């Protein structure tokens, strides 16, 4: 079953959130310290990912162009509006903002190479090991995030399942038409671009900035276009 890894990923996010909900009565001072710990950890993760680029100019151009596209279409506003809609349906949970939990968790779980690599492995080879590993990480992260951001984290499972499920579904076609060398290069630069976005999420969690990270997401598509263009140019030379 090529969607098994994706389904497990979604389930562990839900389970992690529910377990985190059980721990929501921890003191406010402890919640603050935990949030700082999460923010610092996310920043370090973003830095590690960002330094993997072989051509950081690609990352810079991707983020700049992606930001222009994201701001034009106001992707951050649209993603937050989904969170606000969920709040109106569920009501006040008394802990955290559903919108903030949904948006923050979605960005953390979706951005990164593990989602793409894992989904491709599931779809092409039926190998779910990468997504199983990601599921454990996401489940634990969901638990921690829920203690500070609230139940909104649970809804991030929906875009995660849809995103990874689509990649896994079309994985055979992707593998057939995209050369392995091009895919490896794309994954590398995607990891770096995603790392910068993850770094920005960490800064937001620490309360140091209010960067609209969702508006940077088109940078992923721009990265694919630039890497493909460079690959095609090298073939012609």
Helices and strands as residue ranges (DSSP letters): H 4-22, H 28-50, H 56-73, H 75-90, H 98-110, H 113-125, H 129-149, G 151-155, H 156-169, H 171-177, H 180-205, G 213-216, H 218-236
